[in-house]
Amino acid sequence: MNTTNELPNSKTTPLDQFDLSDPRLYEQDAWRPFFARLREEDPVHYQSESPFGPFWSVTRFADIMAVETNHEAFSSEPTIVIGDLTEDLPVEMFIAMDPPKHDVQRRAVQPAVAPKNLAQMESLIRSRVTAILDDLPVGETFNWVDKVSINLTTQMLATLFDFPFEDHHKLTYWSDLAAGSPEMAGGNVSEEERLVGLTECLETFTNLWHERKGREDSFDLISLMQRDPNTADLVERPMEYLGNLLLLIVGGNDTTRNSATGGVLALNQNPGEYDKLRANHDLITPMVSEIIRWQTPLMHMRRTATRDIEFQGKKIQKGDKVVMWYLSGNRDESTIEQADDFIIDRKNPRHHSSFGFGVHRCMGNRLAEMQLRILWEEIMQRFSHVEVVGEPQRVLSTFVRGYETLPVKLHPL
């Protein structure tokens, strides 16, 4: 990785010197021209050197879909991030498994986000959103990330796990630890802090598991795992239990949290779209999908080649890392018209790569969309303008496209 402060020039740097694993590309929001050039000149690109070892980058929408829907050639095991698992915490999770094991573990927790349960959750989410928004300081500058995005998603996670509400801030902390490893995703969390924090996470949820035993009427995620024969003994496989917990925590947190911030930023950067929204609140539903596309909360997923395979004219070897850049697929002009533009009334707004494809398509996509829809419905009932009044501070990561801060000021209707 380039250790100077300055990023290379996307136009003049030879393609074989591109380092797409440099987290500063994403922290500085400087990634677009690098991926645009790759989509144009070398859409299946081999990077021979990086802090994470060599890897292939798949940058076009159709190619990403082709890789993701061929789990026989491109395996999710042993991990779905660009870096490798650390030896001190070799977690296993169903997103990093292939069928059939993946299918039975996913099926155990799927009922938590089934349509019937989502319908029952809607009034709860709305009451939480209302309480959060009504408590905000109008006319004063504050950090939207803390006051709204983190607050909302952490409360929702606590509900899904039936987690002690007074400790719900721990879920955010554990999510940040899980996604912030420098070895796995280019973050800046120390391994010692990560190990201590995630060990506490496992201990906490192990205690919750034993407390829940025998509760037949509960639909929280722990109870669902206990009742399914394929996961009923998961607590006895601690690295697998922890892995699935972290998958559900990060999945339930980062998509919604960073889209809740990204939407505010997108509307401020595109004031004409904000005007459209003020004029027609029916645009909230398609806008939510456009926010998720434009934001791309999780920037990549990795696969590992199970055999030698030729793909788009490139010879991928067995064992090679293959990184699907959702971030790039969502900006692919050959598939999405005006892909770099934020347009809240697109004809087909759900046509994006942010949720993935095939057996690993995001399990909680409808819950994420519902939370964002309710958030914007309630925002538009209260405020004429959520005004961004400073530059966002972004997360240092190759995996999570997130925000540390977004200073805003609220203007009432």
C-alpha positions in Angstrom: 0.0 0.0 0.0 1.2 3.5 -0.8 2.4 5.0 2.5 2.6 8.6 1.4 -0.4 10.9 2.0 -0.9 11.5 -1.7 -2.9 9.1 -3.7 -1.6 8.1 -7.2 -3.1 9.7 -10.3 -5.9 7.6 -11.7 -5.2 8.8 -15.3 -1.4 8.4 -15.5 -0.7 5.5 -13.1 -0.2 2.2 -15.0 -3.0 -0.3 -14.3 -0.6 -2.8 -12.8 0.2 -0.2 -10.1 -3.4 0.4 -9.0 -4.0 -0.6 -5.4 -7.7 -1.0 -4.9 -7.1 -2.3 -1.4 -5.7 1.0 -0.2 -8.4 2.1 2.3 -7.5 5.8 1.8 -9.2 5.6 -1.6 -12.5 5.2 0.2 -11.7 7.4 3.2 -11.0 10.2 0.8 -13.9 9.3 -1.5 -11.4 9.2 -4.4 -12.3 5.8 -5.8 -14.5 6.7 -8.8 -12.0 7.4 -11.5 -9.9 4.3 -10.6 -12.9 2.0 -11.1 -14.1 3.9 -14.2 -10.8 3.3 -15.8 -10.8 -0.4 -14.9 -14.3 -0.9 -16.2 -13.2 0.6 -19.5 -9.8 -0.9 -19.9 -9.4 -4.0 -17.7 -12.7 -5.0 -16.1 -11.3 -8.3 -14.6 -8.1 -6.9 -13.2 -5.2 -8.8 -11.5 -3.3 -7.1 -8.8 -0.2 -9.0 -8.0 0.8 -7.2 -4.8 -1.1 -5.7 -1.9 -1.0 -5.8 1.9 -3.7 -8.6 1.5 -1.8 -10.6 -1.1 -2.6 -10.9 -4.8 -6.3 -10.7 -5.9 -8.5 -10.3 -8.9 -10.9 -7.3 -9.1 -14.3 -7.7 -10.9 -15.7 -4.3 -11.6 -18.6 -4.6 -14.0 -22.2 -5.2 -12.9 -22.8 -8.3 -15.2 -19.5 -9.9 -14.3 -20.1 -9.4 -10.5 -23.5 -11.2 -10.9 -21.8 -14.0 -12.9 -19.3 -14.6 -10.2 -21.7 -14.4 -7.3 -24.2 -16.8 -8.8 -21.6 -19.4 -9.5 -20.7 -20.6 -6.0 -19.4 -23.9 -7.3 -16.4 -22.1 -9.1 -16.2 -19.1 -6.7 -16.5 -20.2 -3.1 -17.4 -18.0 -0.1 -15.1 -20.0 2.1 -13.1 -19.2 4.2 -14.1 -15.5 4.2 -15.9 -12.8 2.2 -13.5 -9.9 2.8 -10.4 -9.0 1.0 -8.1 -10.0 3.9 -7.7 -13.4 5.5 -9.0 -14.5 8.9 -6.8 -13.7 11.8 -5.5 -16.8 13.7 -6.5 -15.5 17.1 -10.2 -15.3 16.1 -10.9 -17.8 13.3 -14.7 -17.1 13.2 -17.1 -19.0 10.9 -20.3 -17.5 9.6 -22.9 -18.7 7.1 -22.2 -15.9 4.6 -18.7 -17.4 4.4 -20.1 -20.9 3.7 -21.3 -22.6 0.6 -24.5 -24.6 0.2 -25.8 -26.8 1.7 -24.4 -25.8 5.1 -24.9 -22.1 4.3 -28.6 -22.7 3.4 -29.6 -24.5 6.6 -27.9 -21.9 8.9 -29.4 -19.0 7.0 -32.8 -20.6 7.0 -32.7 -20.8 10.8 -32.7 -17.0 11.3 -34.6 -16.0 8.1 -38.0 -15.9 9.9 -36.9 -12.8 11.9 -37.2 -10.8 8.7 -40.1 -12.6 7.1 -42.8 -10.3 5.7 -45.2 -11.1 8.6 -42.6 -10.1 11.2 -41.6 -7.0 9.2 -45.2 -5.8 9.1 -45.5 -6.2 12.9 -42.2 -4.3 13.4 -43.2 -1.3 11.3 -45.1 0.5 14.2 -42.2 -0.2 16.6 -39.7 1.2 14.1 -41.9 4.3 13.5 -42.2 4.9 17.3 -38.4 4.7 17.6 -37.8 7.0 14.6 -40.3 9.5 16.0 -38.7 9.6 19.4 -35.2 10.1 17.9 -36.3 12.9 15.5 -38.4 14.7 18.1 -35.3 14.8 20.4 -33.0 16.5 17.9 -31.9 20.1 18.4 -33.4 22.3 15.7 -31.2 25.1 14.4 -28.1 23.8 16.1 -25.2 21.9 14.4 -24.9 18.3 15.5 -23.4 15.0 14.2 -26.2 13.1 12.3 -24.2 9.9 12.4 -24.4 9.7 16.2 -27.7 11.2 16.9 -29.7 9.5 14.2 -28.0 6.8 12.1 -26.3 4.9 14.9 -29.1 5.5 17.4 -31.8 4.1 15.1 -29.9 1.0 13.8 -28.6 0.0 17.2 -32.1 0.2 18.7 -33.3 -2.0 15.9 -30.5 -4.5 16.4 -31.3 -4.6 20.1 -34.9 -5.5 19.2 -34.0 -8.2 16.8 -31.7 -9.9 19.4 -34.0 -9.0 22.3 -30.8 -7.5 23.7 -30.7 -5.7 27.1 -31.8 -2.2 25.9 -29.6 -0.4 28.5 -26.5 -2.0 26.9 -27.5 -1.6 23.2 -24.5 0.8 22.5 -22.3 -2.3 22.8 -23.8 -3.7 19.6 -22.4 -0.7 17.7 -19.0 -1.1 19.3 -18.8 -4.8 18.4 -20.0 -4.1 14.9 -17.1 -1.5 14.5 -14.6 -4.0 15.9 -15.7 -6.8 13.6 -15.5 -4.6 10.5 -12.4 -2.6 11.5 -9.6 -5.1 11.4 -6.5 -3.8 9.4 -5.6 -7.4 8.4 -9.0 -8.1 7.0 -10.4 -4.8 5.8 -7.8 -2.2 6.1 -9.3 -0.6 9.2 -7.5 0.9 12.2 -8.7 -1.2 15.1 -5.9 -2.8 17.1 -5.9 -6.6 17.2 -5.7 -6.5 21.0 -8.8 -4.3 21.3 -10.6 -6.4 18.7 -9.8 -9.7 20.6 -10.9 -8.3 24.0 -14.1 -6.7 22.6 -15.3 -9.7 20.6 -14.5 -12.1 23.4 -16.8 -10.0 25.6 -19.4 -10.2 22.7 -19.2 -14.0 22.7 -19.4 -14.2 26.5 -22.5 -11.9 26.6 -24.3 -13.7 23.9 -23.4 -17.1 25.4 -25.1 -16.0 28.6 -28.1 -14.8 26.7 -28.3 -18.1 24.9 -28.6 -20.0 28.2 -31.1 -17.5 29.6 -33.3 -18.0 26.5 -33.4 -21.8 26.5 -36.9 -23.1 26.4 -38.7 -19.9 25.4 -41.1 -21.1 22.7 -43.0 -17.9 22.0 -40.0 -15.6 21.1 -38.9 -14.6 17.6 -35.6 -13.0 18.5 -32.6 -14.2 16.5 -31.1 -16.2 19.4 -34.4 -18.1 20.1 -34.8 -18.8 16.3 -31.3 -20.4 16.3 -32.1 -22.5 19.3 -35.3 -23.9 17.8 -33.8 -24.9 14.5 -32.3 -28.4 14.6 -29.4 -27.3 12.4 -28.3 -24.5 14.8 -29.7 -25.8 18.1 -26.2 -26.6 19.3 -24.4 -23.6 17.9 -23.4 -22.3 21.3 -21.2 -25.4 21.6 -19.3 -24.2 18.5 -18.2 -20.8 19.8 -16.3 -19.5 16.7 -19.3 -20.4 14.6 -21.7 -18.9 17.0 -19.6 -15.7 17.3 -19.2 -15.6 13.5 -23.0 -15.7 12.8 -23.6 -13.1 15.6 -21.1 -10.7 14.0 -22.6 -11.3 10.6 -26.1 -10.4 11.8 -24.8 -7.4 13.8 -22.7 -6.0 11.0 -25.4 -6.8 8.4 -28.1 -5.3 10.5 -26.0 -2.2 11.4 -23.8 -1.0 8.5 -26.2 -1.1 5.6 -28.9 1.0 7.3 -26.6 3.1 9.4 -24.5 4.3 6.5 -27.4 4.6 4.1 -29.2 6.8 6.7 -26.2 9.2 6.6 -25.5 8.8 2.9 -29.0 9.8 1.9 -28.7 13.1 3.7 -25.4 13.8 2.0 -26.7 12.8 -1.4 -29.7 15.1 -1.2 -27.5 18.0 -0.1 -25.1 17.3 -3.0 -28.1 17.1 -5.4 -30.5 19.9 -4.3 -32.7 19.4 -7.4 -33.5 15.9 -6.1 -34.3 17.3 -2.7 -36.7 19.7 -4.4 -38.4 16.7 -6.2 -38.8 15.0 -2.8 -40.3 18.0 -1.1 -42.8 18.3 -4.0 -43.7 14.6 -4.0 -43.3 12.4 -0.9 -44.4 9.4 -2.9 -40.8 9.4 -4.2 -39.5 8.2 -0.8 -39.8 4.5 -1.7 -37.8 4.6 -5.0 -35.4 7.1 -3.3 -34.5 4.6 -0.6 -33.3 2.1 -3.3 -31.4 4.9 -5.0 -29.7 5.8 -1.7 -28.6 2.2 -1.2 -27.2 2.0 -4.7 -25.5 5.4 -4.5 -24.1 4.7 -1.0 -23.1 1.0 -1.5 -22.7 0.4 2.2 -20.6 -2.7 1.8 -18.1 -2.0 -1.0 -17.0 -5.5 -1.9 -17.4 -9.2 -1.3 -14.7 -11.7 -1.9 -14.8 -15.2 -3.4 -12.0 -17.9 -3.7 -11.7 -19.9 -6.9 -12.3 -23.6 -6.3 -10.6 -24.6 -9.6 -8.7 -23.1 -12.6 -11.2 -21.2 -14.6 -11.2 -18.9 -17.6 -13.4 -15.8 -16.9 -13.8 -13.0 -19.4 -10.6 -14.1 -21.1 -8.6 -14.2 -17.9 -7.1 -17.4 -16.5 -8.0 -17.5 -12.8 -6.1 -20.1 -10.8 -7.5 -22.4 -8.1 -7.1 -20.6 -4.8 -7.0 -17.1 -6.2 -8.9 -14.4 -4.4 -11.7 -12.8 -6.6 -13.0 -9.5 -5.2 -16.4 -8.3 -6.5 -16.5 -4.5 -6.2 -20.2 -3.7 -5.6 -19.1 -0.1 -5.5 -18.0 -0.3 -9.1 -20.9 -2.4 -10.3 -23.3 0.3 -9.1 -21.5 2.9 -11.3 -21.4 0.7 -14.4 -22.9 2.9 -17.2 -23.4 -0.2 -19.4 -26.0 -1.5 -17.0 -27.3 1.6 -15.1 -28.1 4.7 -17.0 -26.4 7.9 -15.6 -24.8 5.6 -13.0 -22.8 8.4 -11.4 -25.8 10.5 -10.8 -28.2 10.5 -7.8 -31.7 10.3 -9.3 -34.6 9.6 -6.9 -37.2 8.8 -9.5 -35.4 6.2 -11.5 -37.5 3.8 -13.5 -35.9 0.7 -12.0 -34.3 1.8 -8.7 -33.9 -1.6 -7.2 -31.6 -2.7 -10.1 -28.3 -2.4 -8.1 -25.6 -4.6 -6.7 -25.6 -3.4 -3.1 -27.4 -6.4 -1.7 -25.5 -9.0 -3.8 -27.0 -11.8 -5.9 -27.9 -15.5 -5.7 -27.8 -17.5 -2.5 -25.9 -14.8 -0.6 -28.3 -12.0 -1.4 -28.7 -9.8 1.7 -31.2 -11.5 4.0 -32.3 -8.2 5.7 -32.7 -6.1 2.6 -36.4 -5.5 3.1 -35.8 -4.5 6.8 -33.1 -2.1 5.7 -35.4 -0.6 3.1 -38.3 -0.3 5.6 -36.2 1.5 8.2 -34.9 4.0 5.7 -38.4 4.5 4.2 -39.9 5.2 7.7 -37.0 7.5 8.6 -37.6 9.7 5.5 -41.3 9.7 5.9 -40.9 11.1 9.4 -38.1 13.5 8.4 -40.3 15.0 5.7 -43.2 15.5 8.2 -40.9 17.7 10.4 -38.1 19.4 8.5 -37.9 21.4 5.3 -34.2 20.8 5.1 -31.6 18.6 6.8 -28.7 20.8 5.9 -25.1 19.5 5.7 -22.9 22.2 7.2 -19.5 20.6 6.9 -17.5 17.9 5.2 -18.2 14.3 6.2 -15.5 12.3 7.9 -15.4 8.8 6.4 -14.4 5.4 7.8 -11.0 4.0 6.9 -11.9 0.7 5.4 -11.9 -1.3 2.1 -15.1 -3.0 3.2 -17.6 -0.7 4.9 -18.3 2.6 3.1 -19.2 4.4 6.2 -19.2 7.7 8.0 -17.7 8.8 11.4 -19.3 12.3 11.3 -21.7 14.3 9.2 -22.4 17.8 10.7 -25.9 19.0 10.0 -28.4 21.6 10.9 -32.2 21.1 10.9 -34.7 23.6 9.4 -38.3 23.1 10.5 -41.2 23.1 8.1 
